[in-house]
Amino acid sequence: MRFIVCLMVAAVLYCIIPSEKKIGLWAAALFVILAFVNLLKTTKKLSIDPQAKIIIHKNHLLTREAVYRFDEFEQFYVLVGKYLLITMDSTAFFIFNKGGREIRVPMVVGLFGSRKVQNAINEVSDIMNIGEKQ
């Protein structure tokens, strides 16, 4: 949806701003780039295999898949963005310790609240049997 909206904004900016002003072309090019970034984000992949005890993460089409084992998992991390006491968005991350390095893998994003993020963490905890581990 955001891909289409960005392309429509690019077309409108290109058509509305006179051609002698180069800012219309630059603004349209910026929105075309944003459209393709949004299109790349639709190819994100996150798979959890409880039998093999691995998590497979691919951020977008141009990156390789990364495989993380359940025993590398350390904790969940939730980042909440607020503006004037209103929760605008919240993002849940897996925190892995791979080779002594902390790696954050985004799991889910929730808008205007953190209930969706908390439900996702609860489901993933059940899948990974984290309650039994502790």
TAVENRA-V428678 format. One record per run of one state. SS is the DSSP state (h for helix, s for strand, l for the rest). FROM is the first residue (numbers start at 1). TO is the last residue. Records with the same first field share a line. If there is no record, write none. Layout:
SS: FROM-TO / FROM-TO
//
This chain:
l: 1-1 / 17-22 / 42-44 / 50-53 / 59-65 / 84-85 / 99-100 / 112-114 / 129-129 / 134-134
h: 2-16 / 23-41 / 70-72 / 115-128 / 130-133
s: 45-49 / 54-58 / 66-69 / 73-83 / 86-98 / 101-111
//
